[in-house]
Amino acid sequence: MAASDTPNSAAEQKRAERLDVALTVYRGLAAQDADRVINLCDVHGRLIARHDLRPEEDAPKIAS
């Protein structure tokens, strides 16, 4: 294993810090604008988190 592959490498720490910032922004956007679909993806386009629209209070409930 190379030094850059270790979980405590500088690159891994930087990635973790960026993810923390992204999650903070994501949570703030989700709290501020609940009527919007918000997706958080990594650099490879994989979905990390998703905030769906909040159902309206007077909308009929769909039975499953």
C-alpha positions, 0 to 999 in steps of 0.5 A: 500500500502506498503512503497516499492510500492510507486513510490518514493521508493529506489527500484523504483528510482534505477530501473528508473536510470537503465532504463535511463542508458539502454536507453542511451546505446540503443540510442548510439548503434542505432546511431553507428550501424544503420545496426543492429536490436537492442531491449531493453527489461525489466527484464520480457522480454517485449519489451521497444524499438526497432531499425529496420534496416535502408532501403538502399537508392537504395532499391526499395520502396514497395507500400502499 
